[in-house]
Amino acid sequence: MTPCLPPLDVTPAPSWRAPPLSCDCHFHIFGPYDRFPLDPGRHYDPAAALIPAYLRVAEALGIGRMVVVQPSVYGTDNACTLDAAARFGLDRARVVAVVDDSVDDAALREMHAKGTRGVRFNTVSGNGAPIEQLDGLARRVAPLGWHIQIYATGESLAELGPRLAALPVEVVIDHMGGVRTADGLNGAGFQALLRLMDSGRAWVKLCGYRISSSGPPFHDVAPFARALLDAAPDRCLWGTDWPHPSLTDWMPEDGMLLDRFGEWAPGAKERQRVLVDNPAALYGF
């Protein structure tokens, strides 16, 4: 099992502060492990990343709302993620869960009451529902108004695009489609992502550091982010991806990540849309 680095102890302040009610649309909570043990099917060993530590990050960035995303290391046991949302308070927190087709409708309704608004498929880290269950689960969560969130590589996204566009629910694409900046704006993965955005049913998370081919400070991500902001300004979201799981040799500074977003979206109106208005529309704040 691969151990990964813990998040930084201190979050350097960004050069600007996010507007009130800004939403971090993608982060995870790990532990405490005596209450929420990791799933044996996981592919990496994360350090504990607890609620007080995340709240210090949120305060440093000016985050007022948050979406806790179920990580692969917990499989389909959403107890830690749901507990975190309850502790943050459902006035400002939502959940993206991981379930498979064994979940019953009563459990889905209970999860909805606890803030869940989406189901995540992870084709990169696995340890969740297999992609073969995508269409069936989408049909089951559609009456709840949930979306499907998918984490895939750019190559997989090019193959999955038509299938995702045909789902009866909104689709949220993790990590800017899992493309690689070295493949360029005309790469198959990024072009598939743009086609999905053109469908009017897809959203994208501008958590961009993972697609960088050059590494920190991730300036090569800017053209991709700008293309997405131009293509679908009302369906772009932003998130930290704290505590940056599965990284083993470097750790991003979350203040720097917000600074990169500020460079992609320099205007106050655009920042307000991505950080406040779009998350409110998708997650029902």
C-alpha positions as CSV (number, residue, x, y, z in Angstrom):
1,M,0.0,0.0,0.0
2,T,1.4,3.4,-1.0
3,P,1.6,6.0,1.8
4,C,0.9,9.5,0.7
5,L,2.0,12.9,2.1
6,P,-0.1,14.7,4.7
7,P,-1.5,18.1,3.9
8,L,0.6,21.2,4.8
9,D,0.2,22.3,8.4
10,V,-0.1,26.0,7.5
11,T,-2.1,27.4,4.5
12,P,-0.4,30.5,3.2
13,A,-2.9,33.2,2.5
14,P,-3.8,33.8,-1.2
15,S,-3.3,37.3,-2.7
16,W,-7.0,37.8,-2.7
17,R,-10.0,36.6,-0.6
18,A,-12.9,34.6,-2.0
19,P,-16.3,36.4,-1.9
20,P,-18.7,35.6,0.9
21,L,-20.4,32.1,0.6
22,S,-17.7,30.8,-1.8
23,C,-17.9,27.0,-2.1
24,D,-15.0,24.5,-2.1
25,C,-16.7,22.0,-4.3
26,H,-14.1,19.2,-3.9
27,F,-12.3,18.0,-0.8
28,H,-12.1,14.9,1.5
29,I,-12.1,14.1,5.1
30,F,-10.0,11.1,6.4
31,G,-10.6,9.8,9.9
32,P,-10.3,9.7,12.8
33,Y,-9.4,6.2,12.0
34,D,-10.5,4.7,15.3
35,R,-14.1,5.7,14.3
36,F,-13.8,5.5,10.5
37,P,-11.3,2.8,9.5
38,L,-10.1,2.7,5.9
39,D,-11.4,0.1,3.5
40,P,-9.2,-2.9,2.8
41,G,-9.8,-2.5,-0.9
42,R,-8.0,0.9,-1.1
43,H,-5.0,1.6,-3.3
44,Y,-3.2,4.2,-1.1
45,D,-2.8,5.0,2.6
46,P,-3.7,8.6,3.4
47,A,-2.6,10.5,6.5
48,A,-5.5,11.5,8.7
49,A,-7.1,14.8,7.5
50,L,-9.6,15.9,10.0
51,I,-12.3,18.5,10.2
52,P,-10.5,21.1,12.3
53,A,-7.6,21.1,9.9
54,Y,-9.9,21.6,6.9
55,L,-11.7,24.5,8.7
56,R,-8.3,26.2,9.1
57,V,-7.9,25.9,5.3
58,A,-11.4,27.2,4.7
59,E,-10.8,30.2,6.9
60,A,-7.5,31.1,5.2
61,L,-9.2,31.0,1.8
62,G,-12.5,32.6,2.8
63,I,-14.6,29.5,2.1
64,G,-18.1,29.6,3.5
65,R,-19.7,26.5,1.8
66,M,-18.3,23.1,1.1
67,V,-18.9,19.8,-0.7
68,V,-17.4,16.7,0.9
69,V,-16.5,14.1,-1.7
70,Q,-16.4,10.4,-0.8
71,P,-12.8,9.2,-1.4
72,S,-11.9,5.8,-2.8
73,V,-10.2,4.7,0.4
74,Y,-13.6,4.4,2.1
75,G,-15.2,2.4,-0.7
76,T,-19.0,2.5,-0.4
77,D,-19.0,3.2,3.3
78,N,-20.0,6.9,3.4
79,A,-20.1,7.2,7.2
80,C,-17.0,9.5,7.5
81,T,-18.2,11.8,4.7
82,L,-21.7,12.0,6.0
83,D,-20.5,12.7,9.5
84,A,-18.3,15.5,8.2
85,A,-21.2,17.2,6.5
86,A,-23.3,16.9,9.6
87,R,-20.5,18.5,11.7
88,F,-20.0,21.3,9.1
89,G,-23.8,21.9,9.1
90,L,-26.2,21.2,6.3
91,D,-26.8,24.9,5.9
92,R,-23.3,25.1,4.3
93,A,-22.3,21.5,3.4
94,R,-23.2,18.9,0.8
95,V,-22.0,15.4,0.0
96,V,-21.1,13.5,-3.1
97,A,-21.3,9.8,-2.1
98,V,-20.2,6.5,-3.5
99,V,-22.8,3.7,-3.7
100,D,-23.3,0.6,-5.8
101,D,-26.4,-1.0,-7.1
102,S,-26.9,-2.9,-3.8
103,V,-28.1,0.3,-2.1
104,D,-31.8,0.4,-1.5
105,D,-34.1,3.4,-2.2
106,A,-34.7,4.0,1.6
107,A,-31.0,4.4,2.1
108,L,-30.8,6.8,-0.8
109,R,-33.6,8.9,0.7
110,E,-31.8,8.9,4.0
111,M,-28.6,10.1,2.4
112,H,-30.5,12.8,0.6
113,A,-31.7,14.1,4.0
114,K,-28.1,14.1,5.2
115,G,-27.0,16.4,2.3
116,T,-26.1,14.0,-0.5
117,R,-26.6,15.4,-3.9
118,G,-24.5,13.2,-6.2
119,V,-22.9,9.8,-6.8
120,R,-19.3,9.5,-7.7
121,F,-17.7,7.0,-10.1
122,N,-14.0,6.8,-9.9
123,T,-12.3,5.0,-12.8
124,V,-8.9,6.2,-11.7
125,S,-8.6,4.9,-8.1
126,G,-11.4,2.4,-8.3
127,N,-12.8,0.8,-5.1
128,G,-16.4,1.9,-5.8
129,A,-19.2,1.1,-8.1
130,P,-18.0,-0.4,-11.4
131,I,-18.6,1.7,-14.5
132,E,-21.0,-0.9,-15.7
133,Q,-23.5,0.3,-13.1
134,L,-23.4,3.9,-14.3
135,D,-26.6,3.9,-16.3
136,G,-28.7,2.0,-13.7
137,L,-27.6,4.1,-10.8
138,A,-28.2,7.3,-12.8
139,R,-31.8,6.3,-13.4
140,R,-32.3,5.5,-9.7
141,V,-30.9,8.8,-8.4
142,A,-32.7,10.9,-11.0
143,P,-35.9,11.3,-9.0
144,L,-33.9,12.7,-6.1
145,G,-32.4,15.4,-8.4
146,W,-28.9,14.0,-7.9
147,H,-26.0,14.2,-10.4
148,I,-23.4,11.7,-11.4
149,Q,-19.8,12.8,-10.8
150,I,-17.0,11.0,-12.6
151,Y,-13.3,10.9,-12.2
152,A,-11.6,9.5,-15.3
153,T,-8.5,10.0,-17.4
154,G,-8.7,12.0,-20.5
155,E,-8.4,8.9,-22.6
156,S,-11.4,7.3,-20.7
157,L,-13.4,10.5,-21.0
158,A,-13.1,10.4,-24.8
159,E,-14.6,6.9,-24.7
160,L,-17.3,7.7,-22.1
161,G,-18.4,11.0,-23.4
162,P,-21.4,9.9,-25.5
163,R,-22.6,7.6,-22.7
164,L,-22.3,10.4,-20.1
165,A,-24.2,12.9,-22.4
166,A,-27.1,10.4,-22.7
167,L,-27.6,10.0,-18.9
168,P,-30.9,11.2,-17.4
169,V,-29.1,13.4,-14.9
170,E,-26.6,16.2,-14.8
171,V,-22.9,15.1,-15.0
172,V,-20.0,16.6,-13.1
173,I,-16.5,16.0,-14.4
174,D,-13.8,15.8,-11.8
175,H,-10.3,17.3,-12.1
176,M,-10.8,19.0,-15.5
177,G,-11.4,15.7,-17.2
178,G,-8.2,14.1,-16.1
179,V,-6.4,15.4,-19.3
180,R,-2.7,16.1,-19.5
181,T,-1.7,19.6,-20.5
182,A,1.1,18.2,-22.6
183,D,-1.5,16.8,-24.9
184,G,-2.6,20.3,-25.8
185,L,-6.0,21.9,-26.2
186,N,-6.7,19.8,-29.2
187,G,-6.0,16.5,-27.4
188,A,-8.8,13.9,-27.6
189,G,-9.6,14.1,-23.9
190,F,-10.0,17.8,-23.7
191,Q,-12.0,18.0,-26.9
192,A,-14.3,15.3,-25.4
193,L,-14.7,17.4,-22.3
194,L,-15.6,20.5,-24.4
195,R,-18.2,18.5,-26.3
196,L,-19.7,17.4,-23.0
197,M,-19.8,21.0,-21.8
198,D,-21.5,22.0,-25.1
199,S,-24.2,19.5,-24.3
200,G,-25.6,21.7,-21.6
201,R,-25.9,18.9,-19.1
202,A,-22.3,18.8,-17.8
203,W,-20.4,20.7,-15.2
204,V,-16.6,20.7,-14.6
205,K,-14.5,21.1,-11.5
206,L,-11.6,23.4,-12.1
207,C,-9.3,21.5,-9.7
208,G,-6.5,21.8,-12.2
209,Y,-3.2,20.9,-10.6
210,R,-3.5,17.2,-11.3
211,I,-3.6,17.8,-15.1
212,S,-0.4,19.9,-15.1
213,S,2.5,18.5,-17.0
214,S,5.0,21.0,-15.7
215,G,4.1,20.9,-12.0
216,P,4.0,23.7,-9.5
217,P,3.1,26.5,-9.9
218,F,0.8,25.0,-12.6
219,H,0.8,27.8,-15.0
220,D,0.3,25.4,-17.9
221,V,-3.2,24.8,-16.7
222,A,-4.4,28.3,-17.5
223,P,-5.3,27.9,-21.2
224,F,-7.4,24.8,-20.3
225,A,-9.2,26.6,-17.5
226,R,-9.8,29.6,-19.6
227,A,-11.3,27.5,-22.5
228,L,-13.7,25.9,-20.0
229,L,-14.7,29.2,-18.5
230,D,-15.4,30.6,-22.0
231,A,-17.3,27.4,-23.0
232,A,-19.6,27.0,-20.0
233,P,-19.3,30.0,-17.6
234,D,-22.5,28.9,-15.7
235,R,-21.3,25.3,-15.2
236,C,-17.8,25.7,-13.9
237,L,-17.0,24.9,-10.3
238,W,-13.8,25.2,-8.2
239,G,-12.3,23.1,-5.4
240,T,-9.1,22.6,-3.5
241,D,-9.0,18.8,-3.6
242,W,-7.7,19.0,0.0
243,P,-5.9,17.1,1.5
244,H,-4.6,16.2,-2.0
245,P,-4.7,12.5,-1.6
246,S,-2.3,10.0,-3.3
247,L,0.5,12.5,-3.7
248,T,3.9,11.1,-2.6
249,D,6.6,13.6,-3.5
250,W,5.1,17.2,-3.2
251,M,2.1,18.9,-1.7
252,P,0.2,21.9,-3.2
253,E,-0.4,25.1,-1.2
254,D,-4.1,25.8,-1.2
255,G,-3.6,29.5,-1.2
256,M,-1.5,29.2,-4.3
257,L,-4.3,27.1,-5.9
258,L,-6.8,29.9,-5.2
259,D,-4.4,32.4,-6.7
260,R,-4.2,30.3,-9.9
261,F,-8.0,30.4,-10.1
262,G,-7.9,34.1,-9.6
263,E,-5.6,34.4,-12.6
264,W,-7.9,32.3,-14.7
265,A,-10.9,34.4,-13.7
266,P,-9.6,37.9,-12.9
267,G,-13.0,39.6,-12.8
268,A,-15.2,39.9,-9.7
269,K,-18.3,38.9,-11.5
270,E,-16.8,35.7,-12.9
271,R,-15.3,34.8,-9.6
272,Q,-18.7,35.3,-7.9
273,R,-20.3,33.0,-10.6
274,V,-17.9,30.1,-10.2
275,L,-17.4,30.3,-6.5
276,V,-20.9,31.2,-5.3
277,D,-23.6,31.2,-7.9
278,N,-22.8,28.0,-9.8
279,P,-22.4,25.8,-6.6
280,A,-25.6,27.2,-5.2
281,A,-27.5,26.1,-8.3
282,L,-26.0,22.6,-8.6
283,Y,-26.0,21.7,-4.9
284,G,-29.1,23.5,-3.8
285,F,-27.6,25.9,-1.3
